[in-house]
Amino acid sequence: MSAAGPDRVAYGELADRIEASVRACGIGGPPPARPATSAFGEEDQMTFGQWLEYILCARLRAVASGAEDPPPHSEVATRAARELDGVPDSDGLLEALAELDALVRG
């Protein structure tokens, strides 16, 4: 985050890239039946792809619109590297998530 504040446009752009990448590598799915109550949707019987597509992207868009503050930290790329090991066409998604982590770190 810069002294002028967060780059809200970048959060929205990353949400679009992440969503498109989730779909491109085929890890998305139908919307979850209920909201996530745990990190990465693990305890909500949500796949990592669903969490990225429906929870993370929604939160990033809320940051972009000014409805929410940016997260205080992000290490989603680390989790994604484990979750996406061996998933074809996931490089773009991993890159976008690494950019998100860097954006949050400032």
GROMACS elastic network, one bead per residue, 0.5 to 0.9 nm:
[ bonds ]
;  ai    aj funct       b0    kb
    1     4     6  0.78671   500
    1     5     6  0.57451   500
    1     7     6  0.70910   500
    1    70     6  0.88055   500
    1   103     6  0.70173   500
    1   104     6  0.66374   500
    1   105     6  0.69545   500
    2     5     6  0.51727   500
    2     6     6  0.61551   500
    2     7     6  0.78307   500
    2   106     6  0.66184   500
    3     6     6  0.82746   500
    4     7     6  0.86597   500
    5     8     6  0.84774   500
    6     9     6  0.87002   500
    6    10     6  0.86501   500
    6    11     6  0.87850   500
    6    63     6  0.89656   500
    6    69     6  0.85896   500
    6    70     6  0.72033   500
    6   103     6  0.85681   500
    6   104     6  0.84988   500
    6   106     6  0.84040   500
    7    10     6  0.54891   500
    7    11     6  0.69523   500
    7    64     6  0.79914   500
    7   103     6  0.82558   500
    8    11     6  0.52335   500
    8    12     6  0.67165   500
    8    13     6  0.88905   500
    8    60     6  0.87703   500
    8    61     6  0.86951   500
    8    63     6  0.62921   500
    8    65     6  0.71253   500
    8    66     6  0.73316   500
    8    70     6  0.83692   500
    9    12     6  0.52581   500
    9    13     6  0.62802   500
    9    14     6  0.86715   500
    9    63     6  0.88647   500
    9    64     6  0.56058   500
    9    65     6  0.82864   500
   10    13     6  0.50282   500
   10    14     6  0.60646   500
   10    15     6  0.85491   500
   10    64     6  0.74134   500
   10   100     6  0.87684   500
   10   103     6  0.81397   500
   11    14     6  0.51717   500
   11    15     6  0.62209   500
   11    16     6  0.88143   500
   11    57     6  0.89763   500
   11    60     6  0.54373   500
   11    61     6  0.66266   500
   11    62     6  0.88037   500
   11    63     6  0.66477   500
   11    64     6  0.53439   500
   11    70     6  0.85373   500
   11   100     6  0.76295   500
   11   103     6  0.82569   500
   12    15     6  0.50605   500
   12    16     6  0.64393   500
   12    17     6  0.87960   500
   12    57     6  0.82961   500
   12    60     6  0.60869   500
   12    61     6  0.50972   500
   12    62     6  0.82859   500
   12    63     6  0.76391   500
   12    64     6  0.50481   500
   12    65     6  0.79647   500
   13    16     6  0.52085   500
   13    17     6  0.63448   500
   13    18     6  0.86562   500
   13    60     6  0.89451   500
   13    61     6  0.86141   500
   13    64     6  0.85705   500
   14    18     6  0.59237   500
   14    19     6  0.83919   500
   14    57     6  0.81872   500
   14    60     6  0.77051   500
   14    61     6  0.89028   500
   14    96     6  0.64615   500
   14    97     6  0.80448   500
   14    99     6  0.79878   500
   14   100     6  0.69199   500
   15    18     6  0.51648   500
   15    19     6  0.60469   500
   15    20     6  0.85352   500
   15    53     6  0.84818   500
   15    56     6  0.77673   500
   15    58     6  0.76334   500
   15    59     6  0.85785   500
   15    60     6  0.58100   500
   15    61     6  0.64403   500
   15    96     6  0.88082   500
   16    19     6  0.52586   500
   16    20     6  0.61670   500
   16    21     6  0.85384   500
   16    57     6  0.75466   500
   16    61     6  0.87476   500
   17    20     6  0.51869   500
   17    21     6  0.59951   500
   17    22     6  0.85308   500
   17    92     6  0.83262   500
   17    93     6  0.75936   500
   17    96     6  0.66827   500
   18    21     6  0.50540   500
   18    22     6  0.60543   500
   18    23     6  0.86469   500
   18    52     6  0.74828   500
   18    53     6  0.73178   500
   18    56     6  0.89771   500
   18    57     6  0.72077   500
   18    92     6  0.82484   500
   18    93     6  0.58392   500
   18    94     6  0.87705   500
   18    96     6  0.61590   500
   18    97     6  0.72021   500
   19    22     6  0.51867   500
   19    23     6  0.64438   500
   19    24     6  0.86591   500
   19    28     6  0.86254   500
   19    52     6  0.73859   500
   19    53     6  0.53251   500
   19    54     6  0.84575   500
   19    57     6  0.67546   500
   19    93     6  0.85791   500
   20    23     6  0.52459   500
   20    24     6  0.60843   500
   20    25     6  0.87833   500
   20    53     6  0.87257   500
   20    93     6  0.84374   500
   21    25     6  0.61688   500
   21    26     6  0.84026   500
   21    89     6  0.83811   500
   21    90     6  0.71828   500
   21    91     6  0.86925   500
   21    92     6  0.62152   500
   21    93     6  0.50633   500
   21    94     6  0.88507   500
   21    96     6  0.84434   500
   22    25     6  0.55391   500
   22    26     6  0.62021   500
   22    27     6  0.56790   500
   22    28     6  0.56969   500
   22    49     6  0.64011   500
   22    50     6  0.86577   500
   22    52     6  0.75138   500
   22    53     6  0.67040   500
   22    90     6  0.78760   500
   22    93     6  0.66369   500
   23    27     6  0.64044   500
   23    28     6  0.56957   500
   23    29     6  0.85429   500
   23    49     6  0.87161   500
   23    53     6  0.84341   500
   24    27     6  0.80568   500
   24    28     6  0.88680   500
   24    89     6  0.71007   500
   24    90     6  0.79777   500
   24    93     6  0.88703   500
   25    28     6  0.81997   500
   25    87     6  0.72128   500
   25    88     6  0.63069   500
   25    89     6  0.51281   500
   25    90     6  0.55933   500
   25    91     6  0.89752   500
   25    92     6  0.89779   500
   25    93     6  0.82120   500
   26    29     6  0.82078   500
   26    49     6  0.84650   500
   26    87     6  0.87928   500
   26    88     6  0.87325   500
   26    89     6  0.86837   500
   27    47     6  0.82288   500
   27    48     6  0.78990   500
   27    50     6  0.75612   500
   27    84     6  0.89831   500
   27    87     6  0.85683   500
   28    31     6  0.88155   500
   28    47     6  0.79841   500
   28    48     6  0.82148   500
   28    50     6  0.52538   500
   28    51     6  0.85838   500
   28    52     6  0.81158   500
   28    53     6  0.65995   500
   28    54     6  0.89603   500
   29    32     6  0.83126   500
   29    47     6  0.81272   500
   29    49     6  0.71004   500
   29    50     6  0.57869   500
   29    53     6  0.84317   500
   30    33     6  0.86490   500
   30    50     6  0.72999   500
   31    34     6  0.84972   500
   31    50     6  0.67819   500
   31    53     6  0.85111   500
   31    54     6  0.65696   500
   32    35     6  0.69015   500
   32    36     6  0.81229   500
   32    44     6  0.85420   500
   32    45     6  0.84420   500
   32    46     6  0.64625   500
   32    47     6  0.89115   500
   32    50     6  0.69572   500
   32    51     6  0.83052   500
   32    54     6  0.77410   500
   33    46     6  0.88242   500
   34    37     6  0.88675   500
   34    44     6  0.78412   500
   35    41     6  0.85844   500
   35    44     6  0.79872   500
   35    55     6  0.80652   500
   36    39     6  0.76965   500
   36    40     6  0.78514   500
   36    41     6  0.52515   500
   36    42     6  0.84626   500
   36    43     6  0.81388   500
   36    44     6  0.59937   500
   36    46     6  0.79112   500
   36    51     6  0.78069   500
   36    55     6  0.73098   500
   37    40     6  0.88656   500
   37    41     6  0.67053   500
   37    42     6  0.87647   500
   37    43     6  0.74096   500
   37    44     6  0.67261   500
   38    41     6  0.51355   500
   38    42     6  0.62750   500
   38    43     6  0.59047   500
   38    44     6  0.69110   500
   39    42     6  0.65107   500
   39    43     6  0.80592   500
   39    51     6  0.88965   500
   40    43     6  0.83743   500
   40    44     6  0.88392   500
   40    46     6  0.79790   500
   40    47     6  0.80914   500
   40    48     6  0.61779   500
   40    50     6  0.89792   500
   40    51     6  0.57635   500
   40    52     6  0.77951   500
   40    55     6  0.85124   500
   40    56     6  0.86397   500
   40    76     6  0.88312   500
   41    44     6  0.50931   500
   41    45     6  0.66501   500
   41    46     6  0.51418   500
   41    47     6  0.69422   500
   41    48     6  0.69912   500
   41    50     6  0.82249   500
   41    51     6  0.58395   500
   41    55     6  0.85380   500
   42    45     6  0.59311   500
   42    46     6  0.60895   500
   42    47     6  0.72436   500
   42    48     6  0.77059   500
   42    51     6  0.88034   500
   43    46     6  0.74972   500
   44    47     6  0.87417   500
   46    49     6  0.81034   500
   46    50     6  0.61027   500
   46    51     6  0.65142   500
   47    50     6  0.51376   500
   47    51     6  0.62989   500
   47    52     6  0.86785   500
   48    51     6  0.50293   500
   48    52     6  0.61870   500
   48    53     6  0.86007   500
   48    80     6  0.82185   500
   48    83     6  0.73412   500
   49    52     6  0.51057   500
   49    53     6  0.60731   500
   49    54     6  0.84384   500
   50    53     6  0.51110   500
   50    54     6  0.57453   500
   50    55     6  0.74497   500
   51    54     6  0.55137   500
   51    56     6  0.62241   500
   51    57     6  0.84671   500
   52    55     6  0.58336   500
   52    57     6  0.62143   500
   52    58     6  0.88749   500
   53    56     6  0.63274   500
   53    57     6  0.55843   500
   53    58     6  0.77773   500
   54    57     6  0.58992   500
   54    58     6  0.59994   500
   54    59     6  0.86698   500
   55    58     6  0.52827   500
   55    59     6  0.62417   500
   55    60     6  0.87065   500
   56    59     6  0.51276   500
   56    60     6  0.61606   500
   56    61     6  0.86397   500
   57    60     6  0.50119   500
   57    61     6  0.61487   500
   57    62     6  0.85736   500
   58    61     6  0.51427   500
   58    62     6  0.62313   500
   58    63     6  0.87504   500
   59    63     6  0.63203   500
   59    64     6  0.86326   500
   59    68     6  0.76391   500
   59    70     6  0.88166   500
   60    63     6  0.50590   500
   60    64     6  0.61890   500
   60    65     6  0.87070   500
   60    68     6  0.85418   500
   60    70     6  0.78547   500
   61    65     6  0.61575   500
   61    66     6  0.85702   500
   61    67     6  0.86054   500
   61    68     6  0.87957   500
   62    65     6  0.51499   500
   62    66     6  0.62107   500
   62    67     6  0.50778   500
   62    68     6  0.53976   500
   62    69     6  0.81474   500
   62    70     6  0.89331   500
   63    66     6  0.51162   500
   63    67     6  0.58815   500
   63    69     6  0.55668   500
   63    70     6  0.56934   500
   63    71     6  0.85835   500
   64    67     6  0.76500   500
   64    68     6  0.80007   500
   64    69     6  0.88312   500
   64    70     6  0.85921   500
   65    68     6  0.76805   500
   66    69     6  0.69191   500
   68    71     6  0.86999   500
   69    72     6  0.85903   500
   70    73     6  0.85284   500
   70   104     6  0.71408   500
   71    74     6  0.69550   500
   71   104     6  0.67726   500
   72   104     6  0.69745   500
   72   105     6  0.81032   500
   73   101     6  0.74546   500
   73   104     6  0.59469   500
   73   105     6  0.65555   500
   74    77     6  0.81259   500
   74   100     6  0.74764   500
   74   101     6  0.50539   500
   74   102     6  0.82728   500
   74   103     6  0.89574   500
   74   104     6  0.63180   500
   74   105     6  0.75861   500
   75    78     6  0.56050   500
   75    79     6  0.69465   500
   75    80     6  0.89183   500
   75    97     6  0.85482   500
   75    98     6  0.81823   500
   75   100     6  0.86933   500
   75   101     6  0.58375   500
   76    79     6  0.51605   500
   76    80     6  0.60325   500
   76    81     6  0.86326   500
   76    97     6  0.64008   500
   76    98     6  0.76209   500
   76   100     6  0.81545   500
   76   101     6  0.68649   500
   77    81     6  0.60917   500
   77    82     6  0.88341   500
   77    93     6  0.89410   500
   77    94     6  0.62180   500
   77    95     6  0.80717   500
   77    96     6  0.83847   500
   77    98     6  0.50831   500
   77    99     6  0.85286   500
   77   100     6  0.80898   500
   77   101     6  0.68696   500
   78    81     6  0.52954   500
   78    82     6  0.69156   500
   78    83     6  0.89477   500
   78    94     6  0.89730   500
   78    97     6  0.87755   500
   78    98     6  0.81595   500
   79    82     6  0.54287   500
   79    83     6  0.62499   500
   79    84     6  0.85524   500
   80    84     6  0.56257   500
   80    85     6  0.80855   500
   80    93     6  0.85827   500
   80    94     6  0.67119   500
   80    97     6  0.78164   500
   81    84     6  0.54288   500
   81    85     6  0.59649   500
   81    94     6  0.69310   500
   82    85     6  0.54605   500
   83    86     6  0.87355   500
   83    87     6  0.84878   500
   84    87     6  0.51524   500
   84    88     6  0.84246   500
   84    90     6  0.68145   500
   84    94     6  0.83042   500
   85    88     6  0.87155   500
   85    90     6  0.86324   500
   86    90     6  0.85117   500
   87    90     6  0.59542   500
   87    91     6  0.89571   500
   88    91     6  0.81027   500
   89    92     6  0.71942   500
   89    93     6  0.82596   500
   90    93     6  0.52432   500
   90    94     6  0.62594   500
   90    95     6  0.87061   500
   91    94     6  0.51089   500
   91    95     6  0.61606   500
   91    96     6  0.86657   500
   92    95     6  0.51020   500
   92    96     6  0.62104   500
   92    97     6  0.86542   500
   93    96     6  0.51455   500
   93    97     6  0.61871   500
   93    98     6  0.85802   500
   94    97     6  0.51690   500
   94    98     6  0.61342   500
   94    99     6  0.86239   500
   95    98     6  0.51044   500
   95    99     6  0.62312   500
   95   100     6  0.86827   500
   96    99     6  0.50390   500
   96   100     6  0.62712   500
   96   101     6  0.88149   500
   97   101     6  0.63408   500
   97   102     6  0.86628   500
   98   101     6  0.51257   500
   98   102     6  0.62722   500
   98   103     6  0.86124   500
   99   102     6  0.50004   500
   99   103     6  0.60200   500
   99   104     6  0.85892   500
  100   103     6  0.50015   500
  100   104     6  0.61960   500
  100   105     6  0.85973   500
  101   104     6  0.52301   500
  101   105     6  0.62500   500
  101   106     6  0.86655   500
  102   105     6  0.50514   500
  102   106     6  0.61714   500
  103   106     6  0.50526   500
